[in-house]
Amino acid sequence: MERYPQHQFAASSAQQYVWLEELYPSLFTFVSQAVADGRVYAVGGARIEYDLLPSGESLCRQYLHGQRYFRDRFGSCSREAWLPDTFRYASQLPQILRLAGIKYFFMQKLS
Protein backbone atom coordinates (compact mmCIF):
# COMPACT_ATOMS: atom_id res chain seq x y z
CA MET A 1 0.00 0.00 0.00
CA GLU A 2 2.87 2.33 0.71
CA ARG A 3 4.49 1.46 -2.62
CA TYR A 4 1.31 2.24 -4.61
CA PRO A 5 -0.51 4.98 -2.69
CA GLN A 6 -2.93 5.64 -5.56
CA HIS A 7 -4.28 2.06 -5.49
CA GLN A 8 -7.36 0.99 -3.57
CA PHE A 9 -7.73 -2.47 -2.08
CA ALA A 10 -10.53 -4.76 -0.91
CA ALA A 11 -10.85 -7.85 1.25
CA SER A 12 -13.98 -9.88 0.84
CA SER A 13 -14.94 -11.48 4.13
CA ALA A 14 -15.05 -10.50 7.76
CA GLN A 15 -13.06 -13.59 8.71
CA GLN A 16 -9.97 -12.25 6.92
CA TYR A 17 -10.07 -9.20 9.16
CA VAL A 18 -10.67 -11.37 12.25
CA TRP A 19 -7.49 -13.34 11.55
CA LEU A 20 -5.58 -10.13 10.94
CA GLU A 21 -6.89 -8.65 14.19
CA GLU A 22 -6.01 -11.77 16.21
CA LEU A 23 -2.67 -12.68 14.66
CA TYR A 24 -1.24 -9.31 13.55
CA PRO A 25 -2.78 -6.55 15.70
CA SER A 26 -0.42 -3.80 14.52
CA LEU A 27 -1.17 -4.62 10.88
CA PHE A 28 -4.89 -4.67 11.68
CA THR A 29 -4.54 -1.15 13.11
CA PHE A 30 -2.87 -0.07 9.86
CA VAL A 31 -5.61 -1.69 7.75
CA SER A 32 -8.34 -0.18 9.94
CA GLN A 33 -6.91 3.26 9.31
CA ALA A 34 -6.76 2.49 5.58
CA VAL A 35 -10.46 1.52 5.71
CA ALA A 36 -11.24 4.83 7.43
CA ASP A 37 -9.21 6.68 4.78
CA GLY A 38 -11.03 4.94 1.90
CA ARG A 39 -7.98 3.03 0.64
CA VAL A 40 -9.26 -0.39 1.72
CA TYR A 41 -12.84 -1.50 1.21
CA ALA A 42 -14.41 -4.09 3.49
CA VAL A 43 -16.59 -5.81 0.90
CA GLY A 44 -18.63 -8.97 0.94
CA GLY A 45 -20.78 -8.46 4.01
CA ALA A 46 -20.64 -12.14 4.99
CA ARG A 47 -18.48 -13.74 7.66
CA ILE A 48 -16.83 -15.92 4.99
CA GLU A 49 -17.08 -16.38 1.23
CA TYR A 50 -19.37 -19.37 1.11
CA ASP A 51 -19.53 -21.94 -1.66
CA LEU A 52 -22.09 -24.28 -3.14
CA LEU A 53 -25.64 -23.80 -1.92
CA PRO A 54 -26.06 -22.95 1.77
CA SER A 55 -29.51 -22.79 3.30
CA GLY A 56 -31.38 -19.52 3.73
CA GLU A 57 -30.81 -19.73 7.48
CA SER A 58 -27.07 -20.14 6.97
CA LEU A 59 -27.00 -17.14 4.61
CA CYS A 60 -28.86 -14.98 7.14
CA ARG A 61 -26.35 -15.88 9.82
CA GLN A 62 -23.38 -15.28 7.51
CA TYR A 63 -24.56 -11.74 6.75
CA LEU A 64 -25.70 -11.04 10.31
CA HIS A 65 -22.28 -11.87 11.76
CA GLY A 66 -20.28 -10.38 8.89
CA GLN A 67 -22.13 -7.07 8.82
CA ARG A 68 -22.04 -6.85 12.61
CA TYR A 69 -18.26 -7.29 12.54
CA PHE A 70 -17.81 -4.61 9.87
CA ARG A 71 -20.05 -2.20 11.75
CA ASP A 72 -18.34 -2.81 15.10
CA ARG A 73 -14.79 -2.56 13.77
CA PHE A 74 -15.09 -0.03 10.94
CA GLY A 75 -18.21 1.97 11.79
CA SER A 76 -20.21 0.91 8.74
CA CYS A 77 -21.56 -2.17 7.03
CA SER A 78 -20.53 -3.47 3.64
CA ARG A 79 -22.70 -2.33 0.75
CA GLU A 80 -21.38 -4.93 -1.68
CA ALA A 81 -21.80 -8.70 -1.75
CA TRP A 82 -18.76 -10.33 -3.33
CA LEU A 83 -18.97 -13.99 -4.35
CA PRO A 84 -16.43 -14.57 -7.13
CA ASP A 85 -16.22 -18.36 -6.90
CA THR A 86 -19.67 -19.61 -5.93
CA PHE A 87 -21.14 -22.33 -8.11
CA ARG A 88 -24.82 -21.99 -7.21
CA TYR A 89 -26.94 -19.31 -5.58
CA ALA A 90 -29.87 -19.72 -3.21
CA SER A 91 -33.17 -18.35 -4.49
CA GLN A 92 -33.47 -16.33 -1.25
CA LEU A 93 -30.19 -14.49 -1.87
CA PRO A 94 -31.62 -11.21 -3.30
CA GLN A 95 -33.97 -10.73 -0.35
CA ILE A 96 -31.34 -11.71 2.22
CA LEU A 97 -28.82 -9.30 0.70
CA ARG A 98 -31.36 -6.47 0.67
CA LEU A 99 -32.31 -7.09 4.30
CA ALA A 100 -28.60 -7.19 5.23
CA GLY A 101 -28.13 -3.70 3.80
CA ILE A 102 -26.32 -4.91 0.70
CA LYS A 103 -26.94 -2.71 -2.32
CA TYR A 104 -24.63 -4.30 -4.93
CA PHE A 105 -23.82 -7.89 -5.90
CA PHE A 106 -20.56 -8.80 -7.64
CA MET A 107 -19.75 -12.24 -9.05
CA GLN A 108 -18.00 -13.75 -12.03
CA LYS A 109 -19.87 -17.02 -12.52
CA LEU A 110 -23.46 -16.77 -13.64
CA SER A 111 -24.37 -19.43 -16.12
Phi and psi restraints in degrees (value plus and minus 20) as a CYANA .aco file:
   2 GLU   PHI     -91.5   -51.5
   2 GLU   PSI     -52.2   -12.2
   3 ARG   PHI     -91.2   -51.2
   3 ARG   PSI     -53.4   -13.4
   4 TYR   PHI    -144.7  -104.7
   4 TYR   PSI      53.8    93.8
   5 PRO   PHI     -84.1   -44.1
   5 PRO   PSI     -39.2     0.8
   6 GLN   PHI    -102.4   -62.4
   6 GLN   PSI     -33.4     6.6
   7 HIS   PHI    -100.4   -60.4
   7 HIS   PSI     131.8   171.8
   8 GLN   PHI    -137.1   -97.1
   8 GLN   PSI     128.0   168.0
   9 PHE   PHI    -147.1  -107.1
   9 PHE   PSI     141.7   181.7
  10 ALA   PHI    -163.6  -123.6
  10 ALA   PSI     128.7   168.7
  11 ALA   PHI    -149.4  -109.4
  11 ALA   PSI     119.4   159.4
  12 SER   PHI    -121.7   -81.7
  12 SER   PSI     -14.4    25.6
  13 SER   PHI    -171.0  -131.0
  13 SER   PSI     128.3   168.3
  14 ALA   PHI     -80.9   -40.9
  14 ALA   PSI     -52.4   -12.4
  15 GLN   PHI     -81.2   -41.2
  15 GLN   PSI     -53.8   -13.8
  16 GLN   PHI     -81.1   -41.1
  16 GLN   PSI     -60.1   -20.1
  17 TYR   PHI     -90.7   -50.7
  17 TYR   PSI     -55.7   -15.7
  18 VAL   PHI     -80.5   -40.5
  18 VAL   PSI     -67.2   -27.2
  19 TRP   PHI     -81.9   -41.9
  19 TRP   PSI     -62.0   -22.0
  20 LEU   PHI     -81.4   -41.4
  20 LEU   PSI     -64.5   -24.5
  21 GLU   PHI     -83.2   -43.2
  21 GLU   PSI     -61.4   -21.4
  22 GLU   PHI     -96.8   -56.8
  22 GLU   PSI     -61.4   -21.4
  23 LEU   PHI    -114.4   -74.4
  23 LEU   PSI     -48.8    -8.8
  24 TYR   PHI    -157.1  -117.1
  24 TYR   PSI      50.7    90.7
  25 PRO   PHI     -78.2   -38.2
  25 PRO   PSI     -57.2   -17.2
  26 SER   PHI     -89.2   -49.2
  26 SER   PSI     -56.3   -16.3
  27 LEU   PHI     -89.0   -49.0
  27 LEU   PSI     -57.3   -17.3
  28 PHE   PHI     -81.3   -41.3
  28 PHE   PSI     -59.9   -19.9
  29 THR   PHI     -81.0   -41.0
  29 THR   PSI     -62.5   -22.5
  30 PHE   PHI     -81.8   -41.8
  30 PHE   PSI     -67.1   -27.1
  31 VAL   PHI     -85.7   -45.7
  31 VAL   PSI     -59.5   -19.5
  32 SER   PHI     -79.7   -39.7
  32 SER   PSI     -60.4   -20.4
  33 GLN   PHI     -87.4   -47.4
  33 GLN   PSI     -57.2   -17.2
  34 ALA   PHI     -85.4   -45.4
  34 ALA   PSI     -56.0   -16.0
  35 VAL   PHI     -83.2   -43.2
  35 VAL   PSI     -65.8   -25.8
  36 ALA   PHI     -82.6   -42.6
  36 ALA   PSI     -52.8   -12.8
  37 ASP   PHI    -103.8   -63.8
  37 ASP   PSI     -25.6    14.4
  38 GLY   PHI      61.5   101.5
  38 GLY   PSI      -1.2    38.8
  39 ARG   PHI    -116.7   -76.7
  39 ARG   PSI     -41.8    -1.8
  40 VAL   PHI    -144.1  -104.1
  40 VAL   PSI     114.9   154.9
  41 TYR   PHI    -131.3   -91.3
  41 TYR   PSI     105.8   145.8
  42 ALA   PHI    -106.1   -66.1
  42 ALA   PSI      74.0   114.0
  43 VAL   PHI    -123.8   -83.8
  43 VAL   PSI     149.2   189.2
  44 GLY   PHI      86.8   126.8
  44 GLY   PSI     -71.9   -31.9
  45 GLY   PHI      60.2   100.2
  45 GLY   PSI     -43.9    -3.9
  46 ALA   PHI    -113.0   -73.0
  46 ALA   PSI     143.2   183.2
  47 ARG   PHI     -84.9   -44.9
  47 ARG   PSI     -63.2   -23.2
  48 ILE   PHI    -156.5  -116.5
  48 ILE   PSI     143.8   183.8
  49 GLU   PHI     -99.4   -59.4
  49 GLU   PSI      90.4   130.4
  50 TYR   PHI    -107.7   -67.7
  50 TYR   PSI     143.4   183.4
  51 ASP   PHI    -151.3  -111.3
  51 ASP   PSI     147.6   187.6
  52 LEU   PHI      39.7    79.7
  52 LEU   PSI    -155.6  -115.6
  53 LEU   PHI    -149.6  -109.6
  53 LEU   PSI      65.3   105.3
  54 PRO   PHI     -92.0   -52.0
  54 PRO   PSI     140.6   180.6
  55 SER   PHI     -91.5   -51.5
  55 SER   PSI     143.2   183.2
  56 GLY   PHI     -78.8   -38.8
  56 GLY   PSI     -59.7   -19.7
  57 GLU   PHI     -82.2   -42.2
  57 GLU   PSI     -63.5   -23.5
  58 SER   PHI     -82.6   -42.6
  58 SER   PSI     -62.3   -22.3
  59 LEU   PHI     -81.3   -41.3
  59 LEU   PSI     -64.9   -24.9
  60 CYS   PHI     -77.9   -37.9
  60 CYS   PSI     -64.1   -24.1
  61 ARG   PHI     -87.8   -47.8
  61 ARG   PSI     -59.0   -19.0
  62 GLN   PHI     -77.3   -37.3
  62 GLN   PSI     -67.5   -27.5
  63 TYR   PHI     -95.5   -55.5
  63 TYR   PSI     -54.1   -14.1
  64 LEU   PHI     -79.9   -39.9
  64 LEU   PSI     -70.7   -30.7
  65 HIS   PHI     -93.2   -53.2
  65 HIS   PSI     -58.3   -18.3
  66 GLY   PHI     -85.8   -45.8
  66 GLY   PSI     -68.8   -28.8
  67 GLN   PHI     -85.6   -45.6
  67 GLN   PSI     -57.0   -17.0
  68 ARG   PHI     -81.8   -41.8
  68 ARG   PSI     -62.4   -22.4
  69 TYR   PHI     -82.7   -42.7
  69 TYR   PSI     -68.6   -28.6
  70 PHE   PHI     -79.2   -39.2
  70 PHE   PSI     -63.2   -23.2
  71 ARG   PHI     -84.3   -44.3
  71 ARG   PSI     -64.7   -24.7
  72 ASP   PHI     -88.4   -48.4
  72 ASP   PSI     -57.0   -17.0
  73 ARG   PHI    -110.5   -70.5
  73 ARG   PSI     -54.4   -14.4
  74 PHE   PHI    -137.3   -97.3
  74 PHE   PSI     -23.0    17.0
  75 GLY   PHI      63.5   103.5
  75 GLY   PSI     -18.9    21.1
  76 SER   PHI    -176.3  -136.3
  76 SER   PSI     139.6   179.6
  77 CYS   PHI    -111.9   -71.9
  77 CYS   PSI     140.4   180.4
  78 SER   PHI     -91.0   -51.0
  78 SER   PSI     121.5   161.5
  79 ARG   PHI    -123.0   -83.0
  79 ARG   PSI     -24.6    15.4
  80 GLU   PHI    -143.0  -103.0
  80 GLU   PSI     111.3   151.3
  81 ALA   PHI    -111.2   -71.2
  81 ALA   PSI     115.1   155.1
  82 TRP   PHI    -150.9  -110.9
  82 TRP   PSI      87.5   127.5
  83 LEU   PHI    -151.7  -111.7
  83 LEU   PSI      58.5    98.5
  84 PRO   PHI     -95.0   -55.0
  84 PRO   PSI     -39.3     0.7
  85 ASP   PHI    -151.6  -111.6
  85 ASP   PSI      15.8    55.8
  86 THR   PHI    -114.1   -74.1
  86 THR   PSI     117.6   157.6
  87 PHE   PHI    -112.4   -72.4
  87 PHE   PSI     -46.1    -6.1
  88 ARG   PHI    -163.2  -123.2
  88 ARG   PSI     135.0   175.0
  89 TYR   PHI    -142.7  -102.7
  89 TYR   PSI     119.8   159.8
  90 ALA   PHI     -91.6   -51.6
  90 ALA   PSI     124.1   164.1
  91 SER   PHI     -84.5   -44.5
  91 SER   PSI     -41.1    -1.1
  92 GLN   PHI    -102.0   -62.0
  92 GLN   PSI     -27.9    12.1
  93 LEU   PHI     -75.0   -35.0
  93 LEU   PSI     -67.1   -27.1
  94 PRO   PHI     -77.4   -37.4
  94 PRO   PSI     -63.2   -23.2
  95 GLN   PHI     -88.8   -48.8
  95 GLN   PSI     -60.8   -20.8
  96 ILE   PHI     -83.8   -43.8
  96 ILE   PSI     -63.7   -23.7
  97 LEU   PHI     -81.6   -41.6
  97 LEU   PSI     -65.0   -25.0
  98 ARG   PHI     -80.8   -40.8
  98 ARG   PSI     -64.9   -24.9
  99 LEU   PHI     -89.5   -49.5
  99 LEU   PSI     -41.0    -1.0
 100 ALA   PHI    -106.4   -66.4
 100 ALA   PSI     -19.3    20.7
 101 GLY   PHI      66.6   106.6
 101 GLY   PSI      -8.4    31.6
 102 ILE   PHI    -103.2   -63.2
 102 ILE   PSI     108.0   148.0
 103 LYS   PHI    -122.2   -82.2
 103 LYS   PSI     -49.3    -9.3
 104 TYR   PHI    -145.6  -105.6
 104 TYR   PSI     130.1   170.1
 105 PHE   PHI    -148.8  -108.8
 105 PHE   PSI     100.7   140.7
 106 PHE   PHI    -136.4   -96.4
 106 PHE   PSI     113.6   153.6
 107 MET   PHI    -172.7  -132.7
 107 MET   PSI     154.0   194.0
 108 GLN   PHI    -150.7  -110.7
 108 GLN   PSI     -22.8    17.2
 109 LYS   PHI    -142.1  -102.1
 109 LYS   PSI      88.0   128.0
 110 LEU   PHI    -165.2  -125.2
 110 LEU   PSI      70.5   110.5
